[in-house]
Amino acid sequence: MASFSPFSKMQLMPQEEKLEVARHKSELFIGVPKEISYQERRICLTPDAVSSLVHQGHRVMIESGAGESSSFTDIEYSNAGAEVTKDTKKVFSCPMILKVEPPTIDEIDLINPQTIVLSAIQLKTQKKAYFEALAHKRITALAYEFIKDEDGSYPAVKSLSEIAGTASVLIAAELMINENIGKGLLFGNITGVPPTEIVILGAGTVAEFAARTALGLGASVKVFDNSITKLRRLQNLLNQRIFTSTIQEKALVKALRRCDVAIGAMRGKNRTPIVVTETMVEHMKKGAVIVDVSIDSGGSFETSEVTTHEKPTFIKNNVIHYCVPNIPSRYSKTASLSISNIITPFLLQIAEDGGLESAIRCNRGLKNGVYFYHGLLTNKSIADWFSIEYRDINLIVF
């Protein structure tokens, strides 16, 4: 007698296993504390960015007064949907912390274990104790400087370089009318008057935007860099032929003797190389201006010394020196808008992907930003710099 089966022959055949692969959107709870670092006036999120996050179902808690230096009031943040509080500990207890400057050791003490921290890292200013504190709290930390875009560029670094480059020329224009020693020159090309001469050391993003601004004002621009590829790229980006040269002492001395403004926009792997010696500065015009943008990594001029926003200049060898390491902070609202525009899409992507764990699996640029993962150091350059053991993030998250 034939046995009866309730299933068809096809239903009894072995089937491939079907797994749930849909990604579930996660809700973020972001804390934005007030910056306490000296001279830091920026904030990571603008009220518009907060509004965008809140409308997507996320929570944002902001410490009272955090946006004041960038001309954003508590009321604006409250109207955008943020929870505004004066309780610093409450802000640092959020599962995700957003800062401009890296958190201090005292601030890390306030952070809960397993928290996600997004901030700058400013590697050259850090000490080993900072990384030991992150490891102790098993924190996952991302650095803005390390996050990459789709095209492989570093959007945060590029954006701040754009601001610093543009600002360097505007600052020089102000300093040239200095009452005590300034030359009383207008930064531009007035009919019948020789144009202002500017020398730029370096051919990266800072140099590009410094050159754009100077050319826009009618100045005569000379750029020095040892990379012919960078110089060629710069000319193509500016879409015009300007004076370019490799760094040869004779040509550089001649240009510095004639110039009204010299801008240091070079970068080195560790310390910025000193390109202009004190002797070269001595041969510059009385009342000439030096703006050393690369002072945060040592400076391109031998005569450079770090200055502050409160006292930004000093005079040495009859030349005005401006050596403030954090130029974008001077334009705090513009810099805050720029940072916010870069970070907000990444935050929305993290939520869309179901949290940071999933997001760094999907986004290699974001994964590149991770330098601490649940208390494990995952960045080789930091490991080499501080002689700390590290784990390759690609072997942990894949």
Buried (B, 14 or more C-beta within 10 A) or exposed (E): EEEEEEEEEEEEEEEEEEEEEEEEEBEBEBBBBBBEBEBBBBBBBBBBBBBBBBEBEBBBBBBBEBBBBBEBEBEBBBEBBBBBBEEBEBBBBBBBBBBBBBBBEEBBEBBEEEBBBBBBBBBEEBEEEBBBBBBEBBBBBBBBBBBBEEEEEBBBBBBBBBBBBBBBBBBBBEBBEBEEBBBEBEBBBEEEEEBBBBBBBBBBBBBBBBBBBBBEBBBBBBBBBBBEEBBEBBBEBBEEEBEBBEBEEEBBBBBBEBBBBBBBBBBEEEEBBBBBBEEBBEEBBEBBBBBBBBBBBBBBBEBBEEBEBEEBBBEBBEBBBBBBBBBBBBBBBBBBBBBBBBBBEBBBEBBBBBBBBBBBBBBEBBBBBBBBBEBBBBBEEBBEBBEBEBEEBEEEBE
